Amino acid sequence: MKINEVLLTVIATLMFHSSAFAMGGSGATCNPSTPNWGSCTLAPVPFQALVTKTINIPGGTYTTPFQANQANTRYVLQGDMTADAAGIVIGASYVIIDLNGHTITYNQVNPGEGVTIGPYNLHDVAVRNGSIIQGAAKSEGDLYGRGNNPVSTYNTINQGSRSAGNFHVANLYVRYGGKDVGGIIIATTNGLFEQNTIEDTYEFGTLKNRHQGVEALTGAKNTTSEQHIYRYNTIVNTRQRGIVTGNNSEVYGNHITIRSIATNSNGIGMYAGQDLKIHDNTIIGRGEHPVGIGAGGGSGSDNYEVYNNLIDLQITALGEEYGSSYANDPTATYMGNAASGIRVTWGGDKLNFYNNQITIKTNARYEGTYSPTGAKAYINGGGKGLFIGAYEGETSTFSGNTITVTGDGAYTYGVTCSYSFSDGMFVVNNIITSSQYNIVVGDDYGACNAYPLFQGNTLIKSGALEGYKTITSTYNETDRNSQARFVDNVYQNGASESSIALKPSGSGLTDIYFGNAVSNEYRYSYRLHDNNGVSSTLLREDFEPTITLSYRYPGQVLPLPFSAPVIKSINAQ
């Protein structure tokens, strides 16, 4: 079965699941790619009342872009447009580009965007109601995924990035496939993106720079960006990132599929984001390194509410970064990456992740593809349901999530505490099922320091994989500590508090406490340790009477309330 067929099967299954259990997002329901197109109600334009004129744009072939340069004007396309380079260049504020159900095919001969911005510092711009397709030239984007995008504030002809405040993109179907080309790539504040279907057709290849990345949808491109809403969009087969949010933003009701050709292919994410609310989205990821939701970014990340998201992932491809020896023997099995349901490994404060459902399948020898060429490859693909850490003094809570990571891949981890340095990381009241390890306290990415709390979780063993352990550490070298607190967890189907494989007497320290919450007080009855790194065997120390510890617990630090962004229009000039 091909990857596309697998994705379609999973999409159909999860769309039914999300409807039945009121979790996840169904995506767009009103644009040229949806069955009810022509009878559905278009999204209103926030600044509609300030648009007083109408100009028609004739259909046909354009050797130069159409210039939409009159303010307070609705431009209405009267037929399909085929453009040698860019299709339409917006040159004024309070402009609506209404495709009127028609299609712009751009970049047929020369580089250019479907709809772009001419001057700097525009505001109140809308693009809506039709299709925008990258044409035959399939020109490349830059290392930031800018250039030759269906809709963008980056202008290839003028060789520069613009910005436009209060940008509204709605009821569009866009399709693109050039190398390093992103989808709807906007630099704005107060962006509203709704009811769009965004399809990436670039199937095999590489990125110029996976750290800078290629997005399907963002209002936060190269600007101090905030107050966006992304709602009810469908993203099909993004090659790396789905939605990159910007600060003080809300993301909900979206349906995203990832066909990853690079590391850190986040369905939804924002590096060092602040004041984010991400909920009721469906994310289905396949390929080289799909990640459901990526958060964090050091001291810049703050105040997240992430809930009711449905995430389904599997590694199905091998890339250059982890498959550098592939050409030597294409029939060998190569260690791939590990998909991550939720990844927070660069810190973040006041983060609250709850009621999400995460399913990851792993496979020790998956017959997939080599991303750069599409050739057959065999991958040992893993998965980590929660891949999490916090910096010193930060607080993050993961509660009420249902996490299932099963298979025989090298990394089949329910929850991984890694690169963590805070006693304010709380993993509480989750259902965690795994066929290999339910909880990993320190791995080859980083240490689990400062005694995070695992409380009230239901830990379930799946299958009969040799080497299964409920709690483990997989790495112990210099500064790679394994420190944690386990309180009132429940063990089922072969999982057990005694099913433990820790690594004493490395260069790091092993020190794990076990106890109960009694009358609102945390009491610990024993610990497993290596005597500060001295003992080569794991030691048990019992406490009679039980002891308390000075580390933090839930309820001491509460997350700040979240205020949803308000889309507003700048006063008429």
C-alpha positions in Angstrom: 0.0 0.0 0.0 1.4 3.4 -0.9 1.8 6.2 1.6 -1.0 8.2 0.0 -3.4 5.2 0.3 -2.4 4.7 3.9 -3.1 8.4 4.6 -6.5 8.3 3.0 -7.4 5.2 5.0 -6.3 6.8 8.3 -8.0 10.1 7.4 -11.3 8.3 6.8 -11.0 6.4 10.1 -10.0 9.4 12.2 -12.6 11.7 10.7 -15.2 9.1 11.9 -13.5 8.8 15.2 -13.3 12.6 15.8 -17.0 13.0 15.0 -18.0 10.1 17.3 -16.0 11.3 20.3 -16.2 15.1 19.8 -12.4 15.4 19.6 -10.2 16.7 16.8 -11.1 18.9 13.9 -12.9 18.2 10.6 -11.2 21.0 8.7 -12.7 23.1 5.9 -16.3 22.7 4.7 -16.6 25.7 2.3 -14.2 26.2 -0.6 -13.8 24.9 -4.1 -12.4 21.5 -2.9 -15.5 20.7 -0.6 -18.6 18.8 -1.8 -21.0 21.6 -0.9 -19.1 24.4 -2.8 -21.6 26.7 -4.4 -24.2 26.3 -1.7 -22.2 27.0 1.5 -22.0 30.4 3.2 -18.7 32.3 2.7 -16.9 33.7 5.7 -17.6 37.5 6.2 -14.7 39.9 5.7 -14.0 41.7 9.0 -13.5 45.1 7.3 -16.3 44.7 4.7 -18.1 48.0 5.8 -15.0 50.0 4.8 -15.0 48.7 1.2 -17.1 51.0 -1.0 -16.1 50.3 -4.6 -16.1 47.3 -6.9 -13.7 46.7 -9.9 -13.9 43.7 -12.1 -10.8 41.7 -13.2 -11.2 40.1 -16.6 -10.2 36.5 -16.9 -7.6 35.3 -19.4 -3.9 35.1 -19.8 -1.7 37.7 -18.1 2.0 38.3 -19.1 2.3 40.9 -16.3 0.5 40.9 -12.9 -2.8 42.6 -12.4 -2.3 45.6 -10.1 -5.0 46.0 -7.5 -4.0 49.5 -6.3 -7.1 51.3 -5.4 -8.0 51.5 -1.7 -11.5 50.6 -0.3 -12.1 48.4 -3.3 -13.4 44.9 -3.9 -11.7 43.3 -7.0 -13.9 40.6 -8.5 -12.4 38.1 -10.9 -14.7 37.5 -13.9 -13.1 34.3 -15.3 -10.1 32.0 -14.8 -6.7 33.7 -14.9 -3.5 32.2 -16.2 -0.4 34.2 -15.3 3.1 33.9 -16.6 4.5 35.0 -13.3 2.5 36.6 -10.4 -1.2 36.8 -10.8 -2.4 39.8 -8.7 -0.3 42.4 -6.8 -2.1 44.3 -4.1 -1.1 47.9 -3.8 -3.5 49.5 -1.3 -5.2 49.0 2.0 -8.9 48.0 2.5 -8.7 45.7 -0.6 -10.7 42.5 -1.1 -9.5 40.1 -3.8 -12.7 38.1 -4.6 -11.9 35.2 -7.0 -15.6 34.8 -7.5 -15.3 31.0 -7.6 -12.6 31.2 -10.4 -9.0 29.9 -10.5 -5.7 31.7 -10.7 -2.9 29.6 -12.2 0.3 31.4 -11.6 4.0 30.8 -12.2 3.4 29.3 -15.6 6.6 30.6 -17.1 8.5 32.9 -14.6 8.7 33.2 -10.8 5.9 34.9 -9.0 3.2 34.4 -6.5 -0.5 33.9 -7.0 -1.5 36.9 -4.9 1.1 39.1 -3.3 1.8 42.5 -1.8 3.5 45.4 -3.6 4.3 48.3 -1.2 5.2 48.1 2.5 2.9 48.6 5.5 -0.5 47.9 4.0 -3.4 46.8 6.2 -6.9 45.4 5.9 -6.4 43.0 3.0 -8.5 39.9 2.1 -8.1 37.1 -0.5 -11.1 34.7 -0.8 -13.6 32.6 -2.7 -11.7 30.6 -5.3 -8.6 28.5 -6.3 -5.0 29.4 -6.7 -2.7 26.8 -8.3 1.1 26.9 -8.9 1.7 26.5 -12.6 4.0 24.6 -14.9 7.3 26.4 -14.0 7.1 25.2 -10.4 9.8 27.7 -9.4 11.6 27.3 -6.2 11.2 29.1 -2.9 14.0 30.4 -0.7 15.4 28.7 2.4 12.5 30.2 4.4 9.8 28.7 2.2 9.1 32.1 0.7 8.6 32.9 -3.0 6.2 31.5 -5.6 3.6 30.8 -2.9 -0.1 30.8 -3.7 -0.7 33.7 -1.3 2.1 35.6 0.3 3.4 38.9 1.6 6.7 38.0 0.1 7.1 39.5 -3.4 9.5 37.5 -5.7 9.5 40.2 -8.4 10.6 42.9 -5.9 12.8 40.4 -4.1 11.6 41.3 -0.6 9.2 40.5 2.2 6.3 42.8 2.9 3.8 42.9 5.8 0.1 43.8 5.9 -1.9 44.1 9.1 -5.4 42.6 9.4 -4.9 40.0 6.7 -7.9 37.7 6.0 -7.6 34.6 3.9 -10.8 32.5 3.5 -12.7 30.0 1.3 -9.7 29.2 -0.9 -8.3 26.0 -2.4 -4.6 26.4 -3.0 -2.1 23.9 -4.5 1.6 24.2 -4.9 4.6 21.9 -5.5 7.8 23.8 -6.2 10.9 22.9 -4.2 11.0 24.9 -0.9 7.7 26.6 -1.7 5.2 27.1 1.2 1.5 27.7 1.0 -0.2 30.7 2.5 2.8 32.6 3.8 1.9 35.9 5.5 3.6 38.4 7.7 0.8 40.2 9.6 -0.8 41.0 12.9 -4.5 40.3 13.5 -4.6 37.6 10.8 -7.7 35.5 10.2 -7.3 32.3 8.2 -10.4 30.2 7.8 -12.1 27.6 5.6 -9.1 27.1 3.3 -7.8 23.8 1.8 -4.0 23.9 1.3 -2.5 21.1 -0.7 1.3 20.5 -1.0 2.1 18.2 -3.9 5.9 18.1 -3.4 6.3 14.4 -2.6 10.0 13.5 -2.7 13.1 15.7 -2.2 14.8 17.8 0.4 14.7 21.2 2.0 17.3 23.9 1.7 17.3 24.4 5.4 15.0 22.3 7.7 15.7 24.7 10.6 14.1 27.6 8.8 11.4 25.4 7.4 8.6 25.3 4.9 5.0 25.9 6.2 1.6 25.3 4.7 0.0 28.2 6.6 1.3 31.0 8.7 0.6 34.6 9.6 3.8 34.9 11.5 6.4 34.9 8.7 9.4 37.2 9.6 7.5 39.7 11.7 6.7 40.4 15.3 3.4 38.7 14.9 0.4 38.2 17.2 -3.4 37.9 17.5 -4.2 35.3 14.8 -7.0 32.9 14.4 -6.6 29.8 12.3 -9.9 27.9 12.2 -11.5 25.2 10.1 -8.7 24.8 7.5 -7.6 21.6 5.8 -4.0 21.0 5.1 -3.1 18.1 2.8 0.4 16.5 2.9 2.5 19.4 4.1 6.1 18.5 3.5 7.2 19.9 6.9 5.1 22.3 9.0 1.4 22.7 9.0 0.5 25.8 10.9 3.0 28.2 12.5 1.0 30.3 14.8 2.5 33.6 16.0 1.9 34.9 19.5 -1.5 35.4 21.3 -3.2 33.2 18.7 -5.9 30.5 18.6 -5.9 27.4 16.4 -9.0 25.2 16.3 -11.1 23.0 14.0 -8.3 22.3 11.6 -7.5 18.9 9.9 -3.8 18.5 9.0 -2.0 15.7 7.2 1.8 15.7 7.2 4.0 13.9 4.6 7.3 14.7 6.2 10.5 15.1 4.2 12.5 16.7 7.0 13.1 16.7 10.8 10.7 18.4 13.1 7.7 18.4 10.8 5.2 19.9 13.2 1.5 19.8 12.5 1.0 22.9 14.7 3.8 24.8 16.4 5.5 28.0 17.3 9.1 28.4 18.5 9.2 30.6 21.6 5.4 31.2 21.3 3.4 33.0 23.9 -0.3 33.0 24.8 -1.5 30.2 22.6 -4.7 28.2 22.6 -4.6 25.1 20.4 -7.6 22.9 20.5 -9.9 20.5 18.6 -7.6 19.8 15.7 -6.8 16.6 13.9 -3.2 15.9 13.0 -2.2 12.8 11.0 1.5 12.5 10.3 3.5 10.1 8.1 7.0 10.3 6.6 10.4 11.2 7.9 9.7 12.9 11.2 6.1 13.9 11.9 5.4 15.8 15.2 1.8 16.5 16.2 2.2 19.7 18.2 5.6 21.3 18.8 6.0 23.8 21.6 8.8 25.4 23.6 11.8 27.6 22.7 13.5 28.4 26.0 12.5 31.4 28.1 10.3 32.9 25.3 7.6 30.2 25.5 4.8 31.1 27.9 1.1 30.4 28.6 -0.2 27.6 26.4 -3.6 25.8 26.5 -3.6 22.7 24.3 -6.5 20.4 24.5 -8.9 18.1 22.7 -6.5 17.4 19.8 -6.5 14.1 18.0 -3.0 13.0 16.8 -2.0 9.9 14.8 1.6 9.4 13.7 4.0 6.9 12.2 7.5 7.0 10.7 7.3 5.8 7.1 10.3 7.4 5.4 14.0 7.8 5.8 15.9 11.1 5.0 19.4 12.2 4.5 19.9 13.4 8.0 19.3 10.0 9.5 20.1 7.9 6.5 23.4 9.1 5.3 24.6 5.5 4.6 21.5 4.5 2.6 23.2 4.6 -0.8 25.7 2.0 0.4 23.0 -0.7 0.9 19.4 0.2 0.2 18.2 -3.2 1.4 19.5 -2.7 5.0 17.4 -1.4 7.8 18.3 2.1 9.0 17.5 3.8 12.3 14.9 6.5 11.5 13.6 9.2 13.6 11.0 9.0 16.4 7.6 10.6 15.8 6.4 12.7 18.7 2.8 13.4 19.6 3.5 16.5 21.7 7.1 17.8 21.8 8.3 20.3 24.4 12.0 19.8 24.7 13.3 23.4 24.8 11.5 24.7 27.8 8.3 26.7 28.3 6.4 28.1 31.3 2.7 27.9 32.2 2.1 25.2 29.6 -1.1 23.2 30.0 -1.7 20.1 27.8 -4.9 18.2 28.5 -7.5 15.8 27.1 -5.5 15.1 23.9 -5.5 11.7 22.2 -2.2 10.5 20.8 -1.7 7.3 18.8 1.7 6.3 17.4 2.7 3.1 15.7 6.3 2.0 15.5 8.0 -0.6 13.3 11.5 -2.2 13.5 11.5 -2.7 9.7 9.0 -0.6 8.0 9.0 -0.8 4.2 8.8 2.9 3.2 10.6 5.4 1.1 13.8 7.3 1.0 12.6 10.9 1.1 15.0 12.5 -1.4 14.2 10.1 -4.2 11.1 8.1 -3.4 13.1 4.8 -3.6 12.2 1.9 -1.3 13.8 2.1 2.1 13.6 0.0 5.3 13.3 2.1 8.5 13.4 1.3 12.1 10.9 4.0 13.0 10.0 4.9 16.6 7.7 7.1 18.5 7.3 9.1 21.7 3.8 10.0 22.8 4.9 12.9 25.0 8.5 14.1 24.5 8.8 16.7 27.2 11.1 18.8 29.4 11.0 22.1 31.3 13.7 24.6 32.2 14.5 25.5 35.8 11.6 27.3 37.5 9.1 26.7 34.8 5.8 24.9 35.2 4.1 22.6 32.7 1.2 20.2 33.2 0.2 17.2 31.1 -3.1 15.8 32.3 -6.0 13.7 31.2 -4.3 12.7 27.9 -4.8 9.3 26.3 -1.4 8.1 24.9 -0.9 4.9 23.0 2.5 4.0 21.5 2.8 0.4 20.3 4.9 -1.6 18.0 8.4 -3.1 17.9 10.4 0.0 16.8 13.6 1.0 18.7 11.8 3.9 20.4 8.4 2.9 21.6 8.0 5.3 24.5 4.7 6.5 26.0 6.1 9.5 27.9 9.8 10.6 27.7 11.2 13.1 30.2 14.2 14.6 28.4 16.3 17.7 28.6 14.3 18.7 31.7 15.5 20.7 34.7 12.3 21.6 36.6 10.4 20.1 39.5 7.4 21.9 38.2 6.8 19.5 35.3 3.7 17.5 36.2 2.4 14.4 34.3 -0.9 13.6 36.0 -4.0 11.5 35.4 -3.1 10.3 31.9 -3.7 6.9 30.4 -0.4 5.7 29.0 -0.2 2.5 27.0 3.0 1.1 25.5 4.4 -2.2 24.2 8.0 -1.2 25.2 8.3 1.6 27.8 5.5 3.5 29.4 7.7 6.2 31.0 11.3 7.0 30.2 13.2 9.2 32.7 16.1 10.4 30.6 17.1 9.3 27.1 19.8 9.9 24.5 18.4 13.4 23.8 18.8 14.6 27.4 18.5 14.1 31.1 15.4 14.0 33.4 16.6 16.3 36.2 15.0 18.0 39.2 12.3 15.4 40.1 9.3 16.0 37.9 6.1 14.4 39.2 4.3 11.5 37.7 1.0 11.1 39.6 -2.3 9.3 39.2 -1.5 7.9 35.7 -2.8 4.6 34.5 0.1 2.7 32.9 -0.9 -0.2 30.6 1.3 -2.8 29.0 0.4 -3.7 25.4 1.4 -7.0 23.8 4.3 -9.3 24.9 7.4 -7.6 23.5 10.6 -9.0 25.0 12.4 -6.3 27.1 9.2 -4.4 28.1 9.5 -2.2 31.2 7.0 0.1 32.7 9.6 2.6 33.9 13.1 3.0 32.4 16.0 5.3 31.6 17.8 4.7 28.4 20.9 6.8 28.8 23.3 7.7 31.6 26.4 9.7 31.0 27.8 13.0 32.3 25.0 15.2 33.5 22.4 12.7 32.2 20.5 12.2 35.4 17.3 10.1 36.0 15.4 11.9 38.8 11.6 11.7 39.3 8.7 11.2 41.7 6.0 8.6 41.2 2.8 9.0 43.2 -0.4 7.0 43.1 0.0 5.5 39.7 -2.1 2.6 38.6 -0.6 -0.4 36.7 -2.6 -2.7 34.4 -2.2 -5.6 32.1 1.3 -6.5 33.2 2.6 -3.1 33.9 4.1 -2.8 37.4 5.9 -0.5 39.7 8.6 -3.2 40.0 9.0 -3.4 36.2 11.9 -1.1 36.1 15.2 -0.8 34.2 17.3 2.1 35.3 20.9 2.7 34.6 22.9 3.1 37.9 26.6 4.1 38.1 26.9 6.1 34.9 28.3 9.6 35.0 24.8 10.8 35.8 22.7 10.2 38.9 19.8 7.8 39.3 17.3 8.8 42.0 13.6 7.9 41.8 11.0 8.3 44.7 7.8 6.4 45.1 4.9 7.4 47.3 1.3 8.4 47.9 -0.7 11.6 48.4 -2.3 11.4 51.8 -4.6 14.2 53.1 -3.2 16.6 50.6 0.4 15.8 51.6 2.8 13.9 49.4 4.5 11.1 51.4 7.2 8.9 50.0 7.8 5.4 51.2 11.0 4.4 49.2 13.4 5.4 46.6 15.6 3.6 44.0 19.1 5.2 43.6 22.7 4.6 42.8 24.2 6.4 45.9 25.0 9.5 44.0 26.5 7.6 41.1 28.8 5.4 43.2 26.9 2.1 43.1 27.0 -0.1 40.0 23.7 -1.7 41.1 20.4 -0.2 41.8 19.8 0.3 45.6 16.5 0.6 47.4 16.0 2.8 50.5 12.8 2.4 52.4 11.4 5.2 54.6 9.7 4.4 57.9 8.0 6.6 58.7 7.4 8.0 55.2 9.0 11.3 54.3 8.1 14.5 52.5 10.1 16.3 49.8 10.4 20.0 49.2 9.7 19.8 45.4 6.7 21.4 43.8 3.3 19.8 43.2 0.2 20.7 41.2 -1.9 23.5 42.6 1.0 25.6 43.8 1.4 27.4 40.5 -1.7 27.8 38.3 -1.6 28.7 34.6 -2.6 32.2 33.7 -6.1 32.6 32.1 -6.0 32.8 28.3 -7.7 35.6 26.4 -8.7 34.7 22.9 -7.5 37.1 20.2 -10.0 39.6 18.7 -9.9 40.4 15.0 -10.2 44.1 14.6 -9.8 46.6 11.8 -7.6 49.7 11.8 -9.6 52.9 11.7 -10.0 54.3 8.2 -7.4 56.8 7.2 
